[in-house]
Amino acid sequence: MKKNRLILIDCKEAARFCDKAQYREATFSERLKMRLHYLICVSCRKYQTSNSRLTKLIEKAGIQTCTEEEKEGYRQKMHAESLRHFKEQ
Ligand SMILES: [Zn+2]
């Protein structure tokens, strides 16, 4: 049973992987687990379909997102903020 748990994931995790995959941040094994979950779960399959439809729409609309440099700047800022918060506790 424990072995199955490595491959079979619940809906919550499938949704999380789906969101990550959307931003191309999911690892190979996460995508694999996600696909296996879709085989057995209809509602997650529907979620994935509407999720990718939305992404295609956004791409088609040519909505601009932050550059990698901007993202890195935000990341560093957030990291500094969380460190500061952690030290204050
Ligand atoms: Zn599911």
PDB file of the backbone (N, CA, C, O) and the ligand in Angstrom, with CONECT records:
HET     ZN  A 101       1
ATOM      1  N   MET A   1       0.839  -1.209   0.000  1.00  0.00           N
ATOM      2  CA  MET A   1       0.000   0.000   0.000  1.00  0.00           C
ATOM      3  C   MET A   1       0.866   1.248   0.000  1.00  0.00           C
ATOM      4  O   MET A   1       0.543   2.260  -0.622  1.00  0.00           O
ATOM      5  N   LYS A   2       1.977   1.143   0.718  1.00  0.00           N
ATOM      6  CA  LYS A   2       2.843   2.321   0.811  1.00  0.00           C
ATOM      7  C   LYS A   2       3.473   2.662  -0.541  1.00  0.00           C
ATOM      8  O   LYS A   2       3.701   3.827  -0.865  1.00  0.00           O
ATOM      9  N   LYS A   3       3.747   1.613  -1.317  1.00  0.00           N
ATOM     10  CA  LYS A   3       4.331   1.814  -2.639  1.00  0.00           C
ATOM     11  C   LYS A   3       3.364   2.585  -3.537  1.00  0.00           C
ATOM     12  O   LYS A   3       3.762   3.472  -4.293  1.00  0.00           O
ATOM     13  N   ASN A   4       2.094   2.226  -3.435  1.00  0.00           N
ATOM     14  CA  ASN A   4       1.076   2.905  -4.232  1.00  0.00           C
ATOM     15  C   ASN A   4       1.004   4.389  -3.927  1.00  0.00           C
ATOM     16  O   ASN A   4       0.720   5.204  -4.805  1.00  0.00           O
ATOM     17  N   ARG A   5       1.260   4.724  -2.698  1.00  0.00           N
ATOM     18  CA  ARG A   5       1.154   6.120  -2.281  1.00  0.00           C
ATOM     19  C   ARG A   5       2.185   7.005  -2.983  1.00  0.00           C
ATOM     20  O   ARG A   5       1.999   8.213  -3.127  1.00  0.00           O
ATOM     21  N   LEU A   6       3.273   6.372  -3.413  1.00  0.00           N
ATOM     22  CA  LEU A   6       4.301   7.129  -4.124  1.00  0.00           C
ATOM     23  C   LEU A   6       3.817   7.537  -5.512  1.00  0.00           C
ATOM     24  O   LEU A   6       4.221   8.569  -6.049  1.00  0.00           O
ATOM     25  N   ILE A   7       2.960   6.722  -6.069  1.00  0.00           N
ATOM     26  CA  ILE A   7       2.478   6.980  -7.426  1.00  0.00           C
ATOM     27  C   ILE A   7       1.104   7.639  -7.414  1.00  0.00           C
ATOM     28  O   ILE A   7       0.849   8.595  -8.146  1.00  0.00           O
ATOM     29  N   LEU A   8       0.219   7.104  -6.561  1.00  0.00           N
ATOM     30  CA  LEU A   8      -1.131   7.655  -6.520  1.00  0.00           C
ATOM     31  C   LEU A   8      -1.180   8.860  -5.589  1.00  0.00           C
ATOM     32  O   LEU A   8      -0.785   8.798  -4.425  1.00  0.00           O
ATOM     33  N   ILE A   9      -1.674   9.941  -6.140  1.00  0.00           N
ATOM     34  CA  ILE A   9      -1.770  11.162  -5.352  1.00  0.00           C
ATOM     35  C   ILE A   9      -3.238  11.539  -5.202  1.00  0.00           C
ATOM     36  O   ILE A   9      -4.082  11.057  -5.957  1.00  0.00           O
ATOM     37  N   ASP A  10      -3.545  12.389  -4.243  1.00  0.00           N
ATOM     38  CA  ASP A  10      -4.939  12.797  -4.085  1.00  0.00           C
ATOM     39  C   ASP A  10      -5.230  14.041  -4.945  1.00  0.00           C
ATOM     40  O   ASP A  10      -4.334  14.612  -5.566  1.00  0.00           O
ATOM     41  N   CYS A  11      -6.494  14.433  -4.959  1.00  0.00           N
ATOM     42  CA  CYS A  11      -6.936  15.525  -5.835  1.00  0.00           C
ATOM     43  C   CYS A  11      -6.236  16.838  -5.505  1.00  0.00           C
ATOM     44  O   CYS A  11      -5.911  17.628  -6.392  1.00  0.00           O
ATOM     45  N   LYS A  12      -6.012  17.052  -4.220  1.00  0.00           N
ATOM     46  CA  LYS A  12      -5.381  18.283  -3.778  1.00  0.00           C
ATOM     47  C   LYS A  12      -3.977  18.414  -4.372  1.00  0.00           C
ATOM     48  O   LYS A  12      -3.567  19.475  -4.844  1.00  0.00           O
ATOM     49  N   GLU A  13      -3.262  17.292  -4.327  1.00  0.00           N
ATOM     50  CA  GLU A  13      -1.908  17.286  -4.849  1.00  0.00           C
ATOM     51  C   GLU A  13      -1.922  17.388  -6.371  1.00  0.00           C
ATOM     52  O   GLU A  13      -1.075  18.059  -6.960  1.00  0.00           O
ATOM     53  N   ALA A  14      -2.876  16.726  -7.001  1.00  0.00           N
ATOM     54  CA  ALA A  14      -2.999  16.777  -8.459  1.00  0.00           C
ATOM     55  C   ALA A  14      -3.224  18.214  -8.916  1.00  0.00           C
ATOM     56  O   ALA A  14      -2.655  18.652  -9.916  1.00  0.00           O
ATOM     57  N   ALA A  15      -4.056  18.942  -8.179  1.00  0.00           N
ATOM     58  CA  ALA A  15      -4.338  20.342  -8.514  1.00  0.00           C
ATOM     59  C   ALA A  15      -3.086  21.193  -8.353  1.00  0.00           C
ATOM     60  O   ALA A  15      -2.830  22.100  -9.146  1.00  0.00           O
ATOM     61  N   ARG A  16      -2.313  20.891  -7.322  1.00  0.00           N
ATOM     62  CA  ARG A  16      -1.089  21.634  -7.065  1.00  0.00           C
ATOM     63  C   ARG A  16      -0.079  21.403  -8.201  1.00  0.00           C
ATOM     64  O   ARG A  16       0.553  22.340  -8.687  1.00  0.00           O
ATOM     65  N   PHE A  17       0.054  20.140  -8.609  1.00  0.00           N
ATOM     66  CA  PHE A  17       0.964  19.805  -9.709  1.00  0.00           C
ATOM     67  C   PHE A  17       0.482  20.434 -11.002  1.00  0.00           C
ATOM     68  O   PHE A  17       1.280  20.890 -11.822  1.00  0.00           O
ATOM     69  N   CYS A  18      -0.827  20.454 -11.174  1.00  0.00           N
ATOM     70  CA  CYS A  18      -1.410  21.021 -12.388  1.00  0.00           C
ATOM     71  C   CYS A  18      -1.061  22.506 -12.491  1.00  0.00           C
ATOM     72  O   CYS A  18      -0.696  22.995 -13.560  1.00  0.00           O
ATOM     73  N   ASP A  19      -1.178  23.206 -11.382  1.00  0.00           N
ATOM     74  CA  ASP A  19      -0.833  24.633 -11.363  1.00  0.00           C
ATOM     75  C   ASP A  19       0.654  24.835 -11.629  1.00  0.00           C
ATOM     76  O   ASP A  19       1.051  25.762 -12.336  1.00  0.00           O
ATOM     77  N   LYS A  20       1.452  23.975 -11.065  1.00  0.00           N
ATOM     78  CA  LYS A  20       2.902  24.066 -11.287  1.00  0.00           C
ATOM     79  C   LYS A  20       3.240  23.795 -12.751  1.00  0.00           C
ATOM     80  O   LYS A  20       4.078  24.473 -13.347  1.00  0.00           O
ATOM     81  N   ALA A  21       2.581  22.805 -13.309  1.00  0.00           N
ATOM     82  CA  ALA A  21       2.832  22.445 -14.711  1.00  0.00           C
ATOM     83  C   ALA A  21       2.457  23.590 -15.641  1.00  0.00           C
ATOM     84  O   ALA A  21       3.078  23.804 -16.682  1.00  0.00           O
ATOM     85  N   GLN A  22       1.441  24.307 -15.241  1.00  0.00           N
ATOM     86  CA  GLN A  22       0.963  25.463 -15.983  1.00  0.00           C
ATOM     87  C   GLN A  22       2.084  26.491 -16.167  1.00  0.00           C
ATOM     88  O   GLN A  22       2.201  27.132 -17.212  1.00  0.00           O
ATOM     89  N   TYR A  23       2.878  26.623 -15.149  1.00  0.00           N
ATOM     90  CA  TYR A  23       3.987  27.586 -15.200  1.00  0.00           C
ATOM     91  C   TYR A  23       5.303  26.877 -15.498  1.00  0.00           C
ATOM     92  O   TYR A  23       6.384  27.421 -15.278  1.00  0.00           O
ATOM     93  N   ARG A  24       5.187  25.650 -16.005  1.00  0.00           N
ATOM     94  CA  ARG A  24       6.343  24.827 -16.378  1.00  0.00           C
ATOM     95  C   ARG A  24       7.310  24.648 -15.205  1.00  0.00           C
ATOM     96  O   ARG A  24       8.527  24.648 -15.390  1.00  0.00           O
ATOM     97  N   GLU A  25       6.769  24.498 -14.022  1.00  0.00           N
ATOM     98  CA  GLU A  25       7.606  24.333 -12.836  1.00  0.00           C
ATOM     99  C   GLU A  25       7.522  22.922 -12.266  1.00  0.00           C
ATOM    100  O   GLU A  25       8.230  22.591 -11.316  1.00  0.00           O
ATOM    101  N   ALA A  26       6.656  22.090 -12.846  1.00  0.00           N
ATOM    102  CA  ALA A  26       6.501  20.731 -12.328  1.00  0.00           C
ATOM    103  C   ALA A  26       7.636  19.840 -12.809  1.00  0.00           C
ATOM    104  O   ALA A  26       8.095  19.966 -13.944  1.00  0.00           O
ATOM    105  N   THR A  27       8.083  18.947 -11.949  1.00  0.00           N
ATOM    106  CA  THR A  27       9.149  18.016 -12.328  1.00  0.00           C
ATOM    107  C   THR A  27       8.543  16.877 -13.151  1.00  0.00           C
ATOM    108  O   THR A  27       7.324  16.752 -13.263  1.00  0.00           O
ATOM    109  N   PHE A  28       9.419  16.056 -13.719  1.00  0.00           N
ATOM    110  CA  PHE A  28       8.952  14.944 -14.543  1.00  0.00           C
ATOM    111  C   PHE A  28       8.063  14.004 -13.735  1.00  0.00           C
ATOM    112  O   PHE A  28       6.999  13.598 -14.200  1.00  0.00           O
ATOM    113  N   SER A  29       8.500  13.660 -12.524  1.00  0.00           N
ATOM    114  CA  SER A  29       7.716  12.704 -11.724  1.00  0.00           C
ATOM    115  C   SER A  29       6.385  13.312 -11.266  1.00  0.00           C
ATOM    116  O   SER A  29       5.390  12.602 -11.120  1.00  0.00           O
ATOM    117  N   GLU A  30       6.377  14.624 -11.043  1.00  0.00           N
ATOM    118  CA  GLU A  30       5.120  15.279 -10.667  1.00  0.00           C
ATOM    119  C   GLU A  30       4.112  15.239 -11.828  1.00  0.00           C
ATOM    120  O   GLU A  30       2.919  15.007 -11.632  1.00  0.00           O
ATOM    121  N   ARG A  31       4.634  15.473 -13.039  1.00  0.00           N
ATOM    122  CA  ARG A  31       3.757  15.428 -14.209  1.00  0.00           C
ATOM    123  C   ARG A  31       3.236  14.026 -14.449  1.00  0.00           C
ATOM    124  O   ARG A  31       2.088  13.834 -14.850  1.00  0.00           O
ATOM    125  N   LEU A  32       4.102  13.042 -14.197  1.00  0.00           N
ATOM    126  CA  LEU A  32       3.721  11.643 -14.378  1.00  0.00           C
ATOM    127  C   LEU A  32       2.613  11.252 -13.395  1.00  0.00           C
ATOM    128  O   LEU A  32       1.620  10.633 -13.775  1.00  0.00           O
ATOM    129  N   LYS A  33       2.801  11.621 -12.136  1.00  0.00           N
ATOM    130  CA  LYS A  33       1.802  11.338 -11.102  1.00  0.00           C
ATOM    131  C   LYS A  33       0.479  12.018 -11.429  1.00  0.00           C
ATOM    132  O   LYS A  33      -0.600  11.462 -11.222  1.00  0.00           O
ATOM    133  N   MET A  34       0.594  13.225 -11.942  1.00  0.00           N
ATOM    134  CA  MET A  34      -0.578  14.013 -12.315  1.00  0.00           C
ATOM    135  C   MET A  34      -1.362  13.294 -13.410  1.00  0.00           C
ATOM    136  O   MET A  34      -2.584  13.165 -13.334  1.00  0.00           O
ATOM    137  N   ARG A  35      -0.631  12.825 -14.442  1.00  0.00           N
ATOM    138  CA  ARG A  35      -1.282  12.133 -15.567  1.00  0.00           C
ATOM    139  C   ARG A  35      -1.958  10.851 -15.097  1.00  0.00           C
ATOM    140  O   ARG A  35      -3.062  10.530 -15.537  1.00  0.00           O
ATOM    141  N   LEU A  36      -1.290  10.113 -14.196  1.00  0.00           N
ATOM    142  CA  LEU A  36      -1.866   8.876 -13.674  1.00  0.00           C
ATOM    143  C   LEU A  36      -3.147   9.187 -12.901  1.00  0.00           C
ATOM    144  O   LEU A  36      -4.119   8.434 -12.961  1.00  0.00           O
ATOM    145  N   HIS A  37      -3.134  10.285 -12.189  1.00  0.00           N
ATOM    146  CA  HIS A  37      -4.310  10.677 -11.420  1.00  0.00           C
ATOM    147  C   HIS A  37      -5.482  10.997 -12.354  1.00  0.00           C
ATOM    148  O   HIS A  37      -6.633  10.685 -12.049  1.00  0.00           O
ATOM    149  N   TYR A  38      -5.176  11.622 -13.495  1.00  0.00           N
ATOM    150  CA  TYR A  38      -6.239  11.957 -14.447  1.00  0.00           C
ATOM    151  C   TYR A  38      -6.925  10.725 -15.011  1.00  0.00           C
ATOM    152  O   TYR A  38      -8.090  10.770 -15.404  1.00  0.00           O
ATOM    153  N   LEU A  39      -6.186   9.623 -15.044  1.00  0.00           N
ATOM    154  CA  LEU A  39      -6.760   8.381 -15.569  1.00  0.00           C
ATOM    155  C   LEU A  39      -7.885   7.882 -14.670  1.00  0.00           C
ATOM    156  O   LEU A  39      -8.832   7.245 -15.131  1.00  0.00           O
ATOM    157  N   ILE A  40      -7.763   8.181 -13.384  1.00  0.00           N
ATOM    158  CA  ILE A  40      -8.756   7.647 -12.442  1.00  0.00           C
ATOM    159  C   ILE A  40      -9.695   8.715 -11.899  1.00  0.00           C
ATOM    160  O   ILE A  40     -10.654   8.395 -11.198  1.00  0.00           O
ATOM    161  N   CYS A  41      -9.434   9.965 -12.210  1.00  0.00           N
ATOM    162  CA  CYS A  41     -10.251  11.024 -11.608  1.00  0.00           C
ATOM    163  C   CYS A  41     -10.799  11.984 -12.673  1.00  0.00           C
ATOM    164  O   CYS A  41     -10.046  12.715 -13.317  1.00  0.00           O
ATOM    165  N   VAL A  42     -12.115  11.966 -12.841  1.00  0.00           N
ATOM    166  CA  VAL A  42     -12.765  12.782 -13.873  1.00  0.00           C
ATOM    167  C   VAL A  42     -12.733  14.268 -13.522  1.00  0.00           C
ATOM    168  O   VAL A  42     -12.489  15.106 -14.390  1.00  0.00           O
ATOM    169  N   SER A  43     -12.975  14.592 -12.266  1.00  0.00           N
ATOM    170  CA  SER A  43     -13.063  16.019 -11.909  1.00  0.00           C
ATOM    171  C   SER A  43     -11.729  16.735 -12.064  1.00  0.00           C
ATOM    172  O   SER A  43     -11.697  17.905 -12.447  1.00  0.00           O
ATOM    173  N   CYS A  44     -10.629  16.050 -11.773  1.00  0.00           N
ATOM    174  CA  CYS A  44      -9.322  16.669 -11.955  1.00  0.00           C
ATOM    175  C   CYS A  44      -8.986  16.818 -13.430  1.00  0.00           C
ATOM    176  O   CYS A  44      -8.319  17.768 -13.837  1.00  0.00           O
ATOM    177  N   ARG A  45      -9.454  15.874 -14.216  1.00  0.00           N
ATOM    178  CA  ARG A  45      -9.232  15.939 -15.658  1.00  0.00           C
ATOM    179  C   ARG A  45      -9.931  17.191 -16.205  1.00  0.00           C
ATOM    180  O   ARG A  45      -9.386  17.905 -17.047  1.00  0.00           O
ATOM    181  N   LYS A  46     -11.130  17.437 -15.713  1.00  0.00           N
ATOM    182  CA  LYS A  46     -11.881  18.621 -16.139  1.00  0.00           C
ATOM    183  C   LYS A  46     -11.173  19.888 -15.700  1.00  0.00           C
ATOM    184  O   LYS A  46     -11.105  20.867 -16.444  1.00  0.00           O
ATOM    185  N   TYR A  47     -10.653  19.859 -14.497  1.00  0.00           N
ATOM    186  CA  TYR A  47      -9.923  21.017 -13.954  1.00  0.00           C
ATOM    187  C   TYR A  47      -8.719  21.319 -14.836  1.00  0.00           C
ATOM    188  O   TYR A  47      -8.448  22.474 -15.166  1.00  0.00           O
ATOM    189  N   GLN A  48      -8.005  20.267 -15.210  1.00  0.00           N
ATOM    190  CA  GLN A  48      -6.806  20.423 -16.039  1.00  0.00           C
ATOM    191  C   GLN A  48      -7.170  20.998 -17.404  1.00  0.00           C
ATOM    192  O   GLN A  48      -6.467  21.861 -17.929  1.00  0.00           O
ATOM    193  N   THR A  49      -8.270  20.514 -17.974  1.00  0.00           N
ATOM    194  CA  THR A  49      -8.693  20.987 -19.292  1.00  0.00           C
ATOM    195  C   THR A  49      -9.006  22.474 -19.264  1.00  0.00           C
ATOM    196  O   THR A  49      -8.569  23.220 -20.140  1.00  0.00           O
ATOM    197  N   SER A  50      -9.761  22.906 -18.260  1.00  0.00           N
ATOM    198  CA  SER A  50     -10.106  24.323 -18.198  1.00  0.00           C
ATOM    199  C   SER A  50      -8.886  25.170 -17.855  1.00  0.00           C
ATOM    200  O   SER A  50      -8.779  26.322 -18.277  1.00  0.00           O
ATOM    201  N   ASN A  51      -7.984  24.598 -17.099  1.00  0.00           N
ATOM    202  CA  ASN A  51      -6.751  25.299 -16.735  1.00  0.00           C
ATOM    203  C   ASN A  51      -5.886  25.559 -17.970  1.00  0.00           C
ATOM    204  O   ASN A  51      -5.370  26.661 -18.157  1.00  0.00           O
ATOM    205  N   SER A  52      -5.735  24.539 -18.802  1.00  0.00           N
ATOM    206  CA  SER A  52      -4.893  24.721 -19.989  1.00  0.00           C
ATOM    207  C   SER A  52      -5.585  25.594 -21.028  1.00  0.00           C
ATOM    208  O   SER A  52      -4.926  26.289 -21.801  1.00  0.00           O
ATOM    209  N   ARG A  53      -6.919  25.555 -21.041  1.00  0.00           N
ATOM    210  CA  ARG A  53      -7.668  26.426 -21.948  1.00  0.00           C
ATOM    211  C   ARG A  53      -7.407  27.892 -21.573  1.00  0.00           C
ATOM    212  O   ARG A  53      -7.225  28.748 -22.439  1.00  0.00           O
ATOM    213  N   LEU A  54      -7.395  28.148 -20.299  1.00  0.00           N
ATOM    214  CA  LEU A  54      -7.145  29.498 -19.793  1.00  0.00           C
ATOM    215  C   LEU A  54      -5.736  29.970 -20.168  1.00  0.00           C
ATOM    216  O   LEU A  54      -5.533  31.112 -20.578  1.00  0.00           O
ATOM    217  N   THR A  55      -4.783  29.066 -20.017  1.00  0.00           N
ATOM    218  CA  THR A  55      -3.400  29.410 -20.363  1.00  0.00           C
ATOM    219  C   THR A  55      -3.273  29.745 -21.842  1.00  0.00           C
ATOM    220  O   THR A  55      -2.585  30.696 -22.214  1.00  0.00           O
ATOM    221  N   LYS A  56      -3.943  28.956 -22.686  1.00  0.00           N
ATOM    222  CA  LYS A  56      -3.894  29.203 -24.126  1.00  0.00           C
ATOM    223  C   LYS A  56      -4.510  30.553 -24.456  1.00  0.00           C
ATOM    224  O   LYS A  56      -3.998  31.285 -25.304  1.00  0.00           O
ATOM    225  N   LEU A  57      -5.599  30.880 -23.792  1.00  0.00           N
ATOM    226  CA  LEU A  57      -6.260  32.174 -23.997  1.00  0.00           C
ATOM    227  C   LEU A  57      -5.332  33.322 -23.635  1.00  0.00           C
ATOM    228  O   LEU A  57      -5.237  34.320 -24.350  1.00  0.00           O
ATOM    229  N   ILE A  58      -4.657  33.158 -22.521  1.00  0.00           N
ATOM    230  CA  ILE A  58      -3.740  34.201 -22.057  1.00  0.00           C
ATOM    231  C   ILE A  58      -2.584  34.368 -23.043  1.00  0.00           C
ATOM    232  O   ILE A  58      -2.164  35.482 -23.356  1.00  0.00           O
ATOM    233  N   GLU A  59      -2.085  33.232 -23.521  1.00  0.00           N
ATOM    234  CA  GLU A  59      -0.988  33.286 -24.497  1.00  0.00           C
ATOM    235  C   GLU A  59      -1.440  33.949 -25.785  1.00  0.00           C
ATOM    236  O   GLU A  59      -0.708  34.736 -26.385  1.00  0.00           O
ATOM    237  N   LYS A  60      -2.661  33.619 -26.204  1.00  0.00           N
ATOM    238  CA  LYS A  60      -3.231  34.173 -27.431  1.00  0.00           C
ATOM    239  C   LYS A  60      -3.435  35.679 -27.301  1.00  0.00           C
ATOM    240  O   LYS A  60      -3.231  36.434 -28.252  1.00  0.00           O
ATOM    241  N   ALA A  61      -3.836  36.095 -26.120  1.00  0.00           N
ATOM    242  CA  ALA A  61      -4.102  37.507 -25.877  1.00  0.00           C
ATOM    243  C   ALA A  61      -2.800  38.308 -25.787  1.00  0.00           C
ATOM    244  O   ALA A  61      -2.806  39.538 -25.833  1.00  0.00           O
ATOM    245  N   GLY A  62      -1.686  37.584 -25.658  1.00  0.00           N
ATOM    246  CA  GLY A  62      -0.387  38.251 -25.614  1.00  0.00           C
ATOM    247  C   GLY A  62      -0.191  39.091 -24.368  1.00  0.00           C
ATOM    248  O   GLY A  62       0.451  40.141 -24.394  1.00  0.00           O
ATOM    249  N   ILE A  63      -0.761  38.602 -23.275  1.00  0.00           N
ATOM    250  CA  ILE A  63      -0.609  39.333 -22.015  1.00  0.00           C
ATOM    251  C   ILE A  63       0.852  39.271 -21.570  1.00  0.00           C
ATOM    252  O   ILE A  63       1.457  38.200 -21.522  1.00  0.00           O
ATOM    253  N   GLN A  64       1.392  40.421 -21.252  1.00  0.00           N
ATOM    254  CA  GLN A  64       2.796  40.494 -20.864  1.00  0.00           C
ATOM    255  C   GLN A  64       2.979  40.094 -19.404  1.00  0.00           C
ATOM    256  O   GLN A  64       2.221  40.506 -18.525  1.00  0.00           O
ATOM    257  N   THR A  65       3.976  39.303 -19.180  1.00  0.00           N
ATOM    258  CA  THR A  65       4.317  38.953 -17.797  1.00  0.00           C
ATOM    259  C   THR A  65       5.689  39.558 -17.478  1.00  0.00           C
ATOM    260  O   THR A  65       6.343  40.129 -18.350  1.00  0.00           O
ATOM    261  N   CYS A  66       6.101  39.427 -16.253  1.00  0.00           N
ATOM    262  CA  CYS A  66       7.392  39.988 -15.836  1.00  0.00           C
ATOM    263  C   CYS A  66       8.544  39.287 -16.568  1.00  0.00           C
ATOM    264  O   CYS A  66       8.433  38.121 -16.948  1.00  0.00           O
ATOM    265  N   THR A  67       9.624  40.000 -16.756  1.00  0.00           N
ATOM    266  CA  THR A  67      10.829  39.386 -17.304  1.00  0.00           C
ATOM    267  C   THR A  67      11.487  38.572 -16.194  1.00  0.00           C
ATOM    268  O   THR A  67      11.150  38.718 -15.019  1.00  0.00           O
ATOM    269  N   GLU A  68      12.428  37.714 -16.581  1.00  0.00           N
ATOM    270  CA  GLU A  68      13.128  36.890 -15.594  1.00  0.00           C
ATOM    271  C   GLU A  68      13.862  37.761 -14.565  1.00  0.00           C
ATOM    272  O   GLU A  68      13.923  37.429 -13.382  1.00  0.00           O
ATOM    273  N   GLU A  69      14.410  38.868 -15.036  1.00  0.00           N
ATOM    274  CA  GLU A  69      15.137  39.783 -14.149  1.00  0.00           C
ATOM    275  C   GLU A  69      14.188  40.376 -13.104  1.00  0.00           C
ATOM    276  O   GLU A  69      14.515  40.467 -11.920  1.00  0.00           O
ATOM    277  N   GLU A  70      13.007  40.776 -13.577  1.00  0.00           N
ATOM    278  CA  GLU A  70      12.012  41.337 -12.654  1.00  0.00           C
ATOM    279  C   GLU A  70      11.592  40.304 -11.619  1.00  0.00           C
ATOM    280  O   GLU A  70      11.484  40.591 -10.427  1.00  0.00           O
ATOM    281  N   LYS A  71      11.357  39.084 -12.119  1.00  0.00           N
ATOM    282  CA  LYS A  71      10.951  37.996 -11.219  1.00  0.00           C
ATOM    283  C   LYS A  71      12.019  37.750 -10.156  1.00  0.00           C
ATOM    284  O   LYS A  71      11.714  37.586  -8.975  1.00  0.00           O
ATOM    285  N   GLU A  72      13.280  37.728 -10.600  1.00  0.00           N
ATOM    286  CA  GLU A  72      14.380  37.485  -9.673  1.00  0.00           C
ATOM    287  C   GLU A  72      14.432  38.587  -8.615  1.00  0.00           C
ATOM    288  O   GLU A  72      14.680  38.325  -7.438  1.00  0.00           O
ATOM    289  N   GLY A  73      14.196  39.815  -9.051  1.00  0.00           N
ATOM    290  CA  GLY A  73      14.154  40.945  -8.126  1.00  0.00           C
ATOM    291  C   GLY A  73      13.082  40.768  -7.071  1.00  0.00           C
ATOM    292  O   GLY A  73      13.318  40.997  -5.885  1.00  0.00           O
ATOM    293  N   TYR A  74      11.879  40.351  -7.519  1.00  0.00           N
ATOM    294  CA  TYR A  74      10.776  40.117  -6.582  1.00  0.00           C
ATOM    295  C   TYR A  74      11.120  38.986  -5.620  1.00  0.00           C
ATOM    296  O   TYR A  74      10.841  39.053  -4.423  1.00  0.00           O
ATOM    297  N   ARG A  75      11.738  37.942  -6.182  1.00  0.00           N
ATOM    298  CA  ARG A  75      12.107  36.786  -5.359  1.00  0.00           C
ATOM    299  C   ARG A  75      13.038  37.202  -4.229  1.00  0.00           C
ATOM    300  O   ARG A  75      12.851  36.833  -3.070  1.00  0.00           O
ATOM    301  N   GLN A  76      14.052  37.984  -4.607  1.00  0.00           N
ATOM    302  CA  GLN A  76      15.025  38.416  -3.610  1.00  0.00           C
ATOM    303  C   GLN A  76      14.359  39.296  -2.549  1.00  0.00           C
ATOM    304  O   GLN A  76      14.653  39.198  -1.358  1.00  0.00           O
ATOM    305  N   LYS A  77      13.471  40.143  -3.012  1.00  0.00           N
ATOM    306  CA  LYS A  77      12.760  41.037  -2.101  1.00  0.00           C
ATOM    307  C   LYS A  77      11.899  40.225  -1.118  1.00  0.00           C
ATOM    308  O   LYS A  77      11.875  40.487   0.084  1.00  0.00           O
ATOM    309  N   MET A  78      11.193  39.230  -1.679  1.00  0.00           N
ATOM    310  CA  MET A  78      10.337  38.390  -0.842  1.00  0.00           C
ATOM    311  C   MET A  78      11.167  37.579   0.142  1.00  0.00           C
ATOM    312  O   MET A  78      10.786  37.393   1.298  1.00  0.00           O
ATOM    313  N   HIS A  79      12.301  37.103  -0.337  1.00  0.00           N
ATOM    314  CA  HIS A  79      13.181  36.315   0.517  1.00  0.00           C
ATOM    315  C   HIS A  79      13.702  37.167   1.675  1.00  0.00           C
ATOM    316  O   HIS A  79      13.727  36.726   2.824  1.00  0.00           O
ATOM    317  N   ALA A  80      14.115  38.385   1.357  1.00  0.00           N
ATOM    318  CA  ALA A  80      14.606  39.301   2.386  1.00  0.00           C
ATOM    319  C   ALA A  80      13.504  39.612   3.395  1.00  0.00           C
ATOM    320  O   ALA A  80      13.738  39.666   4.602  1.00  0.00           O
ATOM    321  N   GLU A  81      12.290  39.815   2.864  1.00  0.00           N
ATOM    322  CA  GLU A  81      11.142  40.106   3.733  1.00  0.00           C
ATOM    323  C   GLU A  81      10.857  38.949   4.686  1.00  0.00           C
ATOM    324  O   GLU A  81      10.614  39.153   5.875  1.00  0.00           O
ATOM    325  N   SER A  82      10.890  37.728   4.144  1.00  0.00           N
ATOM    326  CA  SER A  82      10.573  36.575   4.986  1.00  0.00           C
ATOM    327  C   SER A  82      11.667  36.343   6.022  1.00  0.00           C
ATOM    328  O   SER A  82      11.389  35.907   7.139  1.00  0.00           O
ATOM    329  N   LEU A  83      12.905  36.633   5.651  1.00  0.00           N
ATOM    330  CA  LEU A  83      13.998  36.495   6.603  1.00  0.00           C
ATOM    331  C   LEU A  83      13.821  37.482   7.753  1.00  0.00           C
ATOM    332  O   LEU A  83      14.014  37.153   8.924  1.00  0.00           O
ATOM    333  N   ARG A  84      13.450  38.693   7.379  1.00  0.00           N
ATOM    334  CA  ARG A  84      13.248  39.742   8.365  1.00  0.00           C
ATOM    335  C   ARG A  84      12.118  39.343   9.325  1.00  0.00           C
ATOM    336  O   ARG A  84      12.220  39.498  10.542  1.00  0.00           O
ATOM    337  N   HIS A  85      11.042  38.824   8.727  1.00  0.00           N
ATOM    338  CA  HIS A  85       9.891  38.380   9.514  1.00  0.00           C
ATOM    339  C   HIS A  85      10.298  37.262  10.477  1.00  0.00           C
ATOM    340  O   HIS A  85       9.867  37.222  11.630  1.00  0.00           O
ATOM    341  N   PHE A  86      11.134  36.365   9.976  1.00  0.00           N
ATOM    342  CA  PHE A  86      11.570  35.214  10.751  1.00  0.00           C
ATOM    343  C   PHE A  86      12.421  35.688  11.946  1.00  0.00           C
ATOM    344  O   PHE A  86      12.306  35.158  13.050  1.00  0.00           O
ATOM    345  N   LYS A  87      13.264  36.680  11.706  1.00  0.00           N
ATOM    346  CA  LYS A  87      14.142  37.176  12.760  1.00  0.00           C
ATOM    347  C   LYS A  87      13.374  37.920  13.849  1.00  0.00           C
ATOM    348  O   LYS A  87      13.764  37.934  15.017  1.00  0.00           O
ATOM    349  N   GLU A  88      12.262  38.542  13.427  1.00  0.00           N
ATOM    350  CA  GLU A  88      11.460  39.318  14.376  1.00  0.00           C
ATOM    351  C   GLU A  88      10.731  38.432  15.377  1.00  0.00           C
ATOM    352  O   GLU A  88      10.374  38.876  16.468  1.00  0.00           O
ATOM    353  N   GLN A  89      10.514  37.179  15.000  1.00  0.00           N
ATOM    354  CA  GLN A  89       9.744  36.285  15.870  1.00  0.00           C
ATOM    355  C   GLN A  89      10.513  35.840  17.104  1.00  0.00           C
ATOM    356  O   GLN A  89       9.985  35.086  17.922  1.00  0.00           O
TER     357      GLN A  89
HETATM  358 ZN    ZN A 101      -8.731  14.105  -8.543  1.00  0.00          ZN2+
END
